[in-house]
Amino acid sequence: MRLILPLPGNEAFAAQLAKSGGFELGKLETRHFPDGESYVRLLSDVAGRSVDLVCSLARPDPGFLRLIFAADAARDLGATEVTLVAPYLAYMRQDRRFAPGEAVTSRPFARLISSSFDRLVTVDPHLHRYPSLAELYAIPARTLHAAPLLAEWIAAEIPHPLIVGPDEESGQWVEAVAARVGAPSVLLRKIRRGDRKVEIEVPDLAKWRDRRPVLIDDIASSGRTLIEAARQLRHQGLPRPVCVVVHGLFAGDAFADLTQISERIVSTDSVLHTSNAIKLAPILATALQAFQAGRPGSSPAAGDRSGEPGQGN
Ligand SMILES: O=P(O)(O)OC[C@H]1O[C@@H](O)[C@H](O)[C@@H]1O
């Protein structure tokens, strides 16, 4: 039976994952020494086991070393395979050098993960200039997609929706969701001027004024993309939008500011947040069960896609 080991902050998600998949839930201990260095101890026996370390990688820097140490300890103590289950995968947006001298952080981050784990499983990584995780990661990387779950939630909760993408790159989710919900869709156009500054152009939406706009995006970070899109929809006389995101990072005042202009905001539980309404554990459990049964899937075949917006978008 697989052993699920949560890194701090991922305990509830890991418990759901273990329950969904019928896996054993283990424990590890971490703390800091007085000098600030990390201490990691595996409290479950990993020898001869397939071990899944569960760690959402939102705001990864403070906890990253203990994750690498935990993976190393699992291998050292005889685990047959060590998988990283990261519902949110970090450092995907700095995928090119936008200004001279910048570190293209997606690459060294992928190298570090690849050297510590045997496999990676994640949900909707921000693939923009990389066509698939196989371009970046040297280990088998399985990508799962949340669009069917977003569609299920919208179909159950929002009558008469208009599915809206805030930029062209969100088109993949928008099309997949609109087709499943059986609703019309529209894509707006975004120009990013800075980390917290975006402009959104909107076509004439007068004919959709009787529908509830549902804004869909992969990531909400500063929230500016969704806030600006919502503002433009309101200018056009549409009702307050519902915002549905895969990864709700909601930096600083993003959530409070977006709340001012939205009817409702929901996210998947890839990043722990009060907006979590869509559970990912069942699809991740199915992916882990497939590994166990020797049907691992591969990252390109699992549907990795290009065309999503980058950090610069
Ligand atoms: O506008 P914020 O919330 O900062 O950033 C999120 C946006 O930036 C893009 O990379 C994402 O795909 C999303 O559209």
PDBQT file of the ligand as one rigid body, heavy atoms in Angstrom, charges set to zero:
ROOT
HETATM    1  O1  LIG A 401      -3.097  39.045 -12.324  1.00  0.00    +0.000 OA
HETATM    2  P1  LIG A 401      -2.541  38.136 -11.277  1.00  0.00    +0.000 P 
HETATM    3  O2  LIG A 401      -3.603  37.608 -10.361  1.00  0.00    +0.000 OA
HETATM    4  O3  LIG A 401      -1.388  38.757 -10.530  1.00  0.00    +0.000 OA
HETATM    5  O4  LIG A 401      -1.854  36.897 -11.993  1.00  0.00    +0.000 OA
HETATM    6  C1  LIG A 401      -2.586  35.837 -12.526  1.00  0.00    +0.000 C 
HETATM    7  C2  LIG A 401      -2.614  35.918 -14.030  1.00  0.00    +0.000 C 
HETATM    8  O5  LIG A 401      -1.295  35.926 -14.561  1.00  0.00    +0.000 OA
HETATM    9  C3  LIG A 401      -1.133  34.827 -15.435  1.00  0.00    +0.000 C 
HETATM   10  O6  LIG A 401       0.164  34.354 -15.388  1.00  0.00    +0.000 OA
HETATM   11  C4  LIG A 401      -2.175  33.833 -14.982  1.00  0.00    +0.000 C 
HETATM   12  O7  LIG A 401      -2.512  32.928 -15.990  1.00  0.00    +0.000 OA
HETATM   13  C5  LIG A 401      -3.325  34.735 -14.624  1.00  0.00    +0.000 C 
HETATM   14  O8  LIG A 401      -4.006  35.145 -15.789  1.00  0.00    +0.000 OA
ENDROOT
TORSDOF 0
